[in-house]
Amino acid sequence: MRIVVKIGTSTLTHSTGCLNIRRIEKLCEVISDLKNAGHEPILVSSGAIGMGVGKLSLKSRPQDIPTKQAAAAVGQCELMYTYDKLFSEYRHTVAQILLTEHDVNDPQRRGNFHNTLSRLLELDCIPIINENDTVATEELGIGDNDTLAAIVSVNISADLLVLMSDIDGLYTADPHKNADAELIKSVKEITPEIIALAGGKGSELGTGGMATKIRAAQIATSSGTDMIITNGDNPSALYDIVDGVEIGTRFWSTK
């Protein structure tokens, strides 16, 4: 199975912005094991700005673009150093790809990205992809890694996209505000009613929310890739997902 796993900032870091060591160690262990089993994992990882916030001892996520980009430059180094170290313990080689909107919208550059990503998989690498936050801006960038992960899934014809976040899946209402909210386990069609269930922005350190995840589902499922939203608290859930166990919310492809 070719599987794209997107890990959110809130899953990778504590509320302080500092790395959640236990969780990222488990994530790398599970992904390494899935690769050992013959799967082709691709990791779309948020966390550069969030980790930069922690590394620079900033009190909160910056609001101005230059400081965001500076935090991303610092945090991306820390992020890839950590991934390289942890995956190396399981004898796996990682590769970093940083993308901008131009790389996915321009046909030639999109083709170059596809060729590079395909070759990395052939060379038995684990690609780790992020938006190039050091040069992208909110006005010109892709904007969030949920959307980026869906674009990557379509580009490489992934079998499955898994968005690991700080929520178990799509609910009938906001579970933080409504105790009667129920998890929706399966979505066969993204209707206006499903879109209306999406709220606003996610955690303080992240950029996403349920709205970006629904948009990602629209991109992925319309091109033949199923998508699952699940809680990133337990990376071992990836084992069950690959085995077909019902976890989180699954959006079924329309092709």
Disulfide bonds with the S-S distance in Angstrom:
none
